Amino acid sequence: MVDDCIARLKEMGFLDDRRYAESYAAYRSSAKPMGRSRLARELSVKKVGASTIQEALDSVFQAGEEEALIDRAIEKRIRTRGRPMDQAASRRLFQHLARLGFSYELIIKKIRTLRQGSDQ
């Protein structure tokens, strides 16, 4: 009986891991700017398969999407904490962005751009 119920739910589209992962990732990234790795961790905790996670994140994160999200996160951080004026503040911003799941290369690029803008 349980197998019949599960089969029926799959037929109706209620048990679709890929659709769940896509909608979860889209919702979470729009509610709070975060990167691919954090969303991947959250989905893996929810027992979604690695290939499904990768497909969902590829469909949610189009080209340039993650850069727009990190810009939003940086703007929010600057509004609450101010611009990083020294090495320690830049390190804290780096750690904050890393916890949000953005790639290290992207974080470094954005912090360098931010520091160059404040040096001028």
C-alpha positions in Angstrom: 0.0 0.0 0.0 2.8 2.4 0.9 4.6 1.6 -2.4 1.3 2.4 -4.3 1.0 5.7 -2.5 4.6 6.7 -3.3 4.1 5.7 -6.9 0.9 7.8 -7.1 2.7 10.8 -5.5 5.5 10.5 -8.0 3.0 10.4 -10.9 1.4 13.6 -9.6 4.7 15.3 -9.3 4.6 15.7 -5.5 7.8 13.6 -5.0 10.3 15.3 -7.3 13.7 15.9 -5.8 14.9 18.0 -8.7 11.9 20.3 -8.6 12.2 20.5 -4.8 15.9 21.4 -5.0 15.3 24.0 -7.7 12.5 25.7 -5.8 14.4 25.5 -2.5 17.6 27.0 -4.0 15.6 29.8 -5.8 13.7 30.7 -2.7 16.7 30.7 -0.4 18.9 32.7 -2.7 16.2 35.3 -3.3 15.4 35.6 0.5 19.0 35.9 1.5 22.0 36.3 -0.8 24.1 33.1 -0.5 26.4 31.2 -2.8 26.3 27.8 -4.4 28.3 25.9 -1.7 26.0 26.9 1.1 22.9 25.9 -0.8 24.5 22.6 -1.8 25.3 21.9 1.9 21.7 22.8 2.9 20.3 20.5 0.2 22.6 17.6 1.1 21.5 17.9 4.7 18.0 17.4 3.3 19.2 14.1 1.7 19.0 15.4 -1.9 21.4 13.5 -4.2 24.6 15.2 -5.3 23.8 15.1 -9.1 20.3 16.5 -8.4 21.8 19.3 -6.3 24.3 20.1 -9.1 21.5 20.2 -11.7 19.3 22.4 -9.5 22.1 24.9 -8.7 23.1 25.1 -12.4 19.5 26.0 -13.4 19.1 28.5 -10.5 22.6 30.2 -10.9 22.7 31.5 -14.4 25.8 33.4 -15.6 26.4 36.5 -13.4 23.7 35.5 -10.9 26.2 34.7 -8.1 28.0 37.9 -8.7 24.8 39.9 -8.3 24.1 37.9 -5.0 27.5 38.6 -3.6 27.1 42.3 -4.4 23.8 42.3 -2.5 25.5 40.6 0.5 28.3 43.1 0.5 26.0 46.1 0.2 24.0 44.8 3.2 27.1 44.2 5.2 28.4 47.7 4.5 25.0 49.2 5.5 25.2 47.5 8.9 29.0 47.4 9.6 30.5 50.1 7.3 33.2 49.7 4.7 36.2 47.6 5.7 38.9 50.2 6.4 41.7 47.8 7.5 43.0 44.3 7.0 41.0 42.9 10.0 37.7 44.3 8.7 38.4 42.9 5.3 39.1 39.5 6.9 35.8 39.6 8.7 34.0 40.5 5.5 35.8 37.6 3.8 34.8 35.2 6.5 31.2 36.4 6.4 30.9 35.9 2.6 32.6 32.5 2.9 30.0 31.4 5.5 27.3 32.5 3.0 28.8 30.0 0.6 30.4 32.2 -2.1 33.5 30.9 -3.8 36.9 32.1 -2.5 37.9 33.5 -5.9 34.8 35.6 -6.2 35.1 36.9 -2.6 38.8 37.9 -3.2 37.9 39.6 -6.4 35.1 41.6 -4.8 37.1 42.6 -1.7 40.0 43.7 -3.9 37.6 45.8 -6.0 36.1 47.2 -2.8 39.5 48.1 -1.3 40.6 49.7 -4.5 37.5 51.8 -4.6 38.1 53.0 -1.0 41.8 53.8 -1.6 40.9 56.3 -4.3 
